[in-house]
Amino acid sequence: MSYRTGSEFALYIYEAYKDEDAVAFHKTTPHYKTCVAKLESLMTGPRKKRPVQWLIAVRRIYQFYLQLG
């Protein structure tokens, strides 16, 4: 999802991971490193990361339904 207001442009990327180990592993992959390098050359400021806690709740609900079979 992205939006533009006047001359400003923002890009939001939502990602979901199983756990912190999965996040750490993702950051070691070539595609992650390539993407970060290319995005940094386009940015006017630092990247901002904000964990979205509702993803944790959604994952727990999904796991609960999987257990129901």
C-alpha positions as CSV (number, residue, x, y, z in Angstrom):
1,M,0.0,0.0,0.0
2,S,1.3,3.5,-0.8
3,Y,0.0,7.0,-0.9
4,R,0.9,10.4,-2.2
5,T,0.1,13.8,-0.6
6,G,1.4,16.7,-2.5
7,S,5.1,16.0,-3.2
8,E,5.3,13.4,-0.5
9,F,5.2,9.7,-1.2
10,A,5.1,6.9,1.4
11,L,5.4,3.2,0.9
12,Y,4.1,0.7,3.5
13,I,5.2,-2.9,3.5
14,Y,3.4,-5.3,5.8
15,E,5.1,-8.6,6.6
16,A,4.2,-11.4,9.0
17,Y,6.6,-13.8,10.5
18,K,6.2,-16.9,12.7
19,D,8.6,-15.6,15.3
20,E,11.7,-13.4,16.0
21,D,14.0,-16.1,14.6
22,A,12.1,-16.0,11.3
23,V,12.6,-12.2,11.2
24,A,16.3,-12.6,11.9
25,F,16.7,-15.2,9.2
26,H,14.8,-13.1,6.7
27,K,17.2,-10.2,7.2
28,T,20.1,-12.5,6.1
29,T,18.6,-13.4,2.7
30,P,19.9,-12.0,-0.5
31,H,16.6,-10.7,-1.6
32,Y,16.1,-8.7,1.6
33,K,19.6,-7.2,1.4
34,T,19.0,-6.2,-2.3
35,C,15.6,-4.7,-1.6
36,V,16.9,-2.7,1.4
37,A,19.9,-1.4,-0.6
38,K,17.7,-0.3,-3.6
39,L,15.1,1.3,-1.3
40,E,17.7,3.3,0.6
41,S,18.8,5.0,-2.6
42,L,15.3,6.3,-3.2
43,M,14.6,7.4,0.4
44,T,14.7,11.0,1.7
45,G,15.0,9.8,5.3
46,P,15.5,6.7,7.4
47,R,13.2,3.7,7.3
48,K,10.8,3.4,10.1
49,K,9.7,0.1,11.5
50,R,6.7,-0.5,13.7
51,P,5.6,-3.9,14.9
52,V,1.9,-4.4,14.5
53,Q,0.6,-6.4,17.4
54,W,-2.7,-7.4,15.8
55,L,-0.7,-9.7,13.5
56,I,0.2,-11.7,16.6
57,A,-3.5,-12.1,17.5
58,V,-4.4,-13.1,14.0
59,R,-1.7,-15.7,14.0
60,R,-2.9,-17.1,17.3
61,I,-6.4,-17.4,16.1
62,Y,-5.3,-19.1,12.9
63,Q,-3.2,-21.6,14.9
64,F,-6.3,-22.3,17.1
65,Y,-8.4,-23.1,14.1
66,L,-5.7,-25.4,12.7
67,Q,-5.8,-27.3,16.0
68,L,-9.5,-27.8,15.6
69,G,-8.8,-29.8,12.4
